[in-house]
């Protein structure tokens, strides 16, 4: 009764980086997965390579499916298109497992260790990443698209932005004011004038709200080691919670460990890694203080819980990433509730308040800066039925779908 009968993908022109996977089983259930970036390439892999092997198999054999899809001849131990496809399938299978048992995924994983988890607001805008290009060149001069256009806001007046977040109950925020200075040298150096300008938002936040909010600094893998060290040392004066993805190659553990030795700013890495081995190597090299993973890029919940166990074994905190799509948020929340070493779940209030709501039937409940444990079976949400009938939708089906 748990045999897989169909695999359906949906992507929409309005959000071209996103693709959703629905897996149907003969017992009438549908599991939802998602991944991000290169959606057309992932679509081809799912229908040309994954579906012919997957259809007819037992959806309960999640570990066996993960092992097969995560050890492809090419693309493993990375966040390749193959692994992104495997991630989406894996999340859908866990959704099915929870639905079949009548429990949320965090219960199916072994249970939650906390009733809620703190969230931090990544200060992105309404269209950050999802419309084809990341708005990393924002100078604060462009027009605000709405009250939560936080990327413009942190460059314009980070102190005012921090006040609004504190008033909504957030205790942490993430900004990236150094990004605009990287192109001048391809990230190889940052001069003193640009360094001081990049520090201004941090100063304004501290002046406005003091120590009532934690600040994370995102560096987006834009920098060489010399520039990254200079930035991280300068951030020490502001008590930054972490500097994220500071160097251009986040699998370069020797360079990352060297940077970590030269600064008191904690180093966070990395949403860009896929599979267990790169995280094992990063931790073994002493290259990071905080482990960040993205479940739609690293291999799904099956690989994610193993990475979380590694983080726990190395006594490092875990922080699931989401600046991509609503299913990534749901999956990360389930893992964060289950993993003993998790400290934060990332959210983007601009996305939560607008377009995430158009895609799925429900979103996590956030109250006073904390995401509450879901109670619905499985993931907690389904793809909106009208997504498949949108004028800009591309839908493909392998196998025999019910509708």
N, C-alpha and C positions, 0 to 999 in steps of 0.2 A: 504493500500500500504506500510505501515511501519512494517508489521509483520515480525518477525525474522524467517528465513527459515533454517539457518544452522550456526553451530559453528565449526570452524576449528582451530586446534592447530598445531604449527610447532616448533620443537626444533632440534638442531643440535649437534652432538657429539663434534664439535670443541669449542662450547660455552655451556657446559652442564648445567650451572646455569640459562640460559635464556629460556623463552618460550613465543611465540607470539600467540595471539588470533585474529582470523578474524571472524567477525560476518556479515553474509549476510542477506539482507532483500529483500522482494518480489519486491521492486521498483528498484532493480538492483544495490544497493549500497553495499559497503564493508567497515566496520569499523575495525580499527587496535588497538589492545591493547597489553600489554606486562607485564610480571612480572619476578621476579628474585629470585633465590635460590630454591632448591628442586623442579626442574621443573617437574620431573616425578610424584611427589605427587600432584602438582597443576594440571597436566594433568588429573590425575584420578578424582580429584574433579570436574573439568570442565565437563568431559564427563559423569561421573556416577551420579553426583548430580545436577550440574547447568543446563546442556543442556536439560535434560528431562523437567525441569520446565520452562526454558527460551524460548525454541523454540515454535513459535506460538504467543508469546506475542508482544505487540506493542513496538518497539524500542524507541519510543518517551517518554515513561514513565520511564525516567532515575531515578528519585527520588524514585519511587515505587520499581524498581528493586534493587537499592542500599539499600533501607531499608530492603528488604527481604534477600539479600545476605550478608548484613553486620550485621545481627542479628541472625546468625546461632545458633543452640542449643549449639554447642561447637566452640571455636575459635574466638569469637568476642572480641572486645576491646584489640586486639593484632595484630601483623603482622603474624598471623598463615597462614597455607596453604589455609584455607578457605578464609581469607581476601585477600591474594595475588591473589587468583582466582577472587574474587569479584572486585579487583582493575583493573585487566586486562579487564574484561567485561565492567566495568564502563567507562574506557578510550575509548574503542571501541565504546560504545554508544554515547559518546560525539563527537567522530570523525564523526559518522553518522549524528549527529544533525547539526554539522557545514556544512558537505557536503550537507545535505538536504536544508539548508538555504542559501547555497552559500557563507558562511562567515567563517573566522578562528574561532577556539574554543574560543579565548579570546574575540571575538565579541559576540559569542553565550552566553558566561558567563555574558555579560552585558557591555562589552567594555573594552578597555585598558585604563589605567590611565597614561601610558608613552609610547613613541615610541620605547624604547629600555631599556635594563637593563644591568648593569655591570655584568660581569662574573668573577669568580676566577678559577684559574687552580688548581685542585687537582693533586698533583705531583705523580701520579701513573705511573706504567709502562704499556707496551702494553697489557699484559695479566692479569693485576690486577683483582682478583675476578672471572673473566669470565671463566677461564679454570678449575675451581674446588676448588682452594685454594687461599686465599689472600697472597700476598707476603709480609708478615709483618715482616719477619726476615732479610730483606735486610740490609747488613752491609756496602754497597758501594764497596765491594770487587769483586762482580760478574761482568761479562762482560756486557757492554751496548748492548742492542738489537737494538738500533737505536738512532737518535738524540733526541728523546723525551722520552727516558727511564728515566723519571724524578724521580722515586723513588730511583734508584741507584744514580742519580745525586745529590739529596739533601743530601744523606749521604756522598757522595764523595766530593763535593764542592758546598754547597748551595749558596754561593755568586755568583759563575759563573752561576748557574741556574737562580738566581734572575735577573741577567743582561740580560740573554736571554729572559726572560719573559717580562721584561720592554721594551726591544727592539721590541717585538711583540705587545705591547700595553696593556698587562695585568697590572692591578693595584692591584691584590691580588693573593695570593698563599696559598696552604694548605699542610703541611708536618706533619710527625709523627715519629720523631727521637727517641722518648722514648719507642716505642713498643718493641725493641729488649731487653730491660732491665726488662720487666715484668715477663717473665717465671721463672727467678731465685727465685722469692718469691711468685709466683702465683699472682703477682700484689699487694702484701700486704705491700711492702716497697721498697723504692729506696734509695740506699746509696748516699753519697755526690759525690763520684767519678763518678757514672753513671749519676747523676743529672747534673753535670757540662758537661759531655760528650754530653748529650742530648740537652743542651743549645747551644752547639757550632754552629750548623747550623743557629740558630737565630742570633748569634753574627756575623757570616760571612755574612748573608744577610744584616744586618744593616751596616756593614763595607763596603759592595760592593755598595749598592744602597741607603743607608740612609733611609729616610722616604718615598721614592717614591713608595713603595709597602706595602700593608697590608699583615700581616702573620696570618693565622689561624693555630692552633695546634690541630691536630686530636689525640685523646687518645683511641679511639676504644673500649671503655668500658672494659679496661684491668685492672683497678686499684681499690684497696680499698680506703677508704676515707682518711686515713693518707697519703698515697703516693700521691693521687690526690691533696690534699691540698698543699703538699710540692712542687709538680711540678707547680701548678697554681701560687703559690706565687713567685716562681723563675722566671716564665714567665713575671711577672709584669715589670721587668726592660727593656723588649724589646717591650713594647707597643703592645702585641699580641691582635689581633682583637677579637678572642674568643678561648676558650678551649672547644673542642667538645667531647661530650659523655665521661666525665672524670671518671665515676664510673661504676662498673660492672653491676649494675641493674639500668637502666635509668628510671624505673618506681618507684624507691625508692625516693619519693619526700622529705621525712624528711632528709635523708642523703644528697641529692643534695642541698636542701635549706641551710643546715648547712655549706656545702662546700662553697656555694655562699657567705655566710656571712663572711667567713674567708679569702677571696681573692678579690683583685681589678680586676683580670682577668675576663672578661665577660664569662659566661657559655652558651654554645649552646647545645640544645637537642630537639627532638632526632629523627633521621631517623628510629630508631628501634621501635617506638611506632605506634600503629594502632588504627584507630577510633578516634572519637571526645573526648570521656571521659578521656583517659589518658592525652591528651593535656590540657583539662580543669583543671584536677587535678594538673598537673605540674604548670600551670600558677597561679592557686589559691593558691598554696603553696609558691609562690615566688621563684621557684626553677631554673629559667632560665632567661637569658637576651635576647637570640635570639632563635626563634622557627625554627627548621629544620624539614621538613617532606619529605617523599618519597612517591610520588603518586602511585607507583606500589606496595607499601607495606601498606599504611594507609587506603585504601578503594577507591582510585581513585580520580578523580576531584570532585565528589559529596561530599565526606567526606573532601577532601582537601580544598575546598572553605569554608567549615564550620570551619575548623581549622584555616584558614587564617583570618576569621572573629573574632574568639576568640583572635588571636594574636593582631589584630587591637584593639579590645575592651580592652585588657590589655596593650596597647601601647608598644607592643614588635615587633621588626622587624622579617620578614619572609625570609627564605632562602631555596628554594627547592633543594633537594639532587639529584645528579646523578653521580654515579660511577658504573653504572650497564648496561644500554642499551640505544639505541637511542630513543626509544619511551618514556622512563622515562624523557629524556632530553626535547623532544618536549612538553610533557604534563606539566612538571615543568615550562618551558618557558611561556606557555600560562597563567598559574596561576600567575606567577611572573609579567607578564605584566598587568594582571587584578587586582591584589591585591594591595591596597594602601600602605600597610606596607612592601612590599617586597623590599629587598635591593640588593640581589645577586641571580644569577643562577649559580650553580656549573657546570663546564665542566672539561673534561680530554682531553688535547690536543693530547695525545698519541692515544686515542681511536678515536677522531674526524678525525685525519689524516690518520687512517688506517682502522681497522675492522668495525667501525660503517658504513663506506661507502659501505661495502660489503653486508649489511643487509637490508637497506632501500633505497628508491629512492631519498631521499633528506635529507639534514641536515640543522639546523638553520644557518643563516648567522651571522658570528661574525666579527665585524669591530672595530679595536682599543680597544679591551677589552670590547666591548658591544655586546650583542645579539640583533639583530633587530627584530622587530615585524613581524611574518609571515603574508603573504597576501593570501596564498592558502586556499581554503575551508577546514574545518575540522582540523585535526591534522597537516597536511602539508606534510605528507609522507605516502607511502604505503610500505608493505613488498616487497622486490625484488621478481619478479615472479619465478626466478630460485632457490630461497630458497627451494621450495618444491621438486625440482628434484635433489637436492644434494645427493651424495652417502651416506652422514652421517645424512640425515634428517629423522626424525620420524614425520609423519603427521597422524593425526586422525581427522575424520569428524563425527559430529553428525548432523542429519537432512539431507536435500537435497541440497547439494552444487551445484553451477552452473558449476564448473569445478574442 
